[in-house]
Amino acid sequence: MLVKSGISFTSPAGARKNLSYDIPGWDFDEVRKRGRALSDDALNSIEIEGASDDERKIFYTAMYHAMIDPRIIADVDGNYTGADGKIHTADGYT
């Protein structure tokens, strides 16, 4: 069984838009491959010098934990819920 889930901090319609943008199809292997490539790119973009094996392990574990659940609070259309509880649109931000 395959299940897809869209998340939005603004509305169910925003969640549907985000899901259509982030995972347009039902190819689980492709989604996994894309996720692994993004993770590998991030991990390979950093070079550590002068660290012990333990320090490297600590660093990469912390980086892995930071990457487990990356969040962009704006929907794919730029809408986000502000601290005032109202919906705003982010223009010119990524």
N, C-alpha and C positions, 0 to 999 in steps of 0.2 A: 504494500500500500504506500502510495506517495501522498504527502500532504505539503501544501505550500501555505505560508502565512505572511500576510503583509502587515506592517506596523506603521502607524502614524500617530503623532502626538496632537493632531488637529481634528481628524474625522475618519469615519469608515471609508468615505470616498477617497480621502488621501491615502489610506492604506491600500486600497485597490490600485490607485495610480502607482504607488511605490512598488507594489508587487509586480505589476505589468512591466515596469521599467527594470527592476532588479532581476527578476526571474521570469522572462517572457514565455518560456516553454516548460516542458515536463521532463527534460533530460537530466536526471539526477547525476549521472557520471560527468556531464559537462559542467554542471554547477560545482561539483566537487573539484574538478580539474581547475576551474577558474579560481576557486577559493584557495587551493593549494598554491597556484601560481602567484596570487597576490601575497600570500604568506611568505613564500620563498623569496619573492622580490624584496619585501620589507626586511626580512632577516639577512639577506645577502647585501643589503645596501649599507650595512654597518661593519666597520672594521675596528676591532679592539686590539690595542697594543699595550703591553706591559701588565696585563692582568694575569692572576693565577688561574688555574683551572676552576677552583671554587668560585672566584669572582666572575669568571665567564659564565658559569652555570647559573649563578644568581642573576646576572644581567639578562641572559637570554630567557630565563624563566619569567622574570618581571616583564620583559618585552612580550613574551607569549601571552601572559595574562592580560596585558594592556590591549592586545590585538584580538582577544577572544570575542569581545562584544563591542566593536567600534560603533559609535553613535554619531549620527548627524541629526540634529533635532528638526531640521527643515525637511519638508516633503520634497519630492522630486520637482514639484512646481514652485518651490520656494516658500510655501506657507509654513509658519511655525507658531506655536503658542508662546506668547511673551510672558514675562514675569507678572504682567498685569492681568493674565488670564485671557487676553484677547488674541485673536488670530491676526498675524502680521505677515507681510511678504518681504522676504530678504531679496533685495536687488543688488547685484554686483558682488555677492559673497559666494564662496564655495564651501 
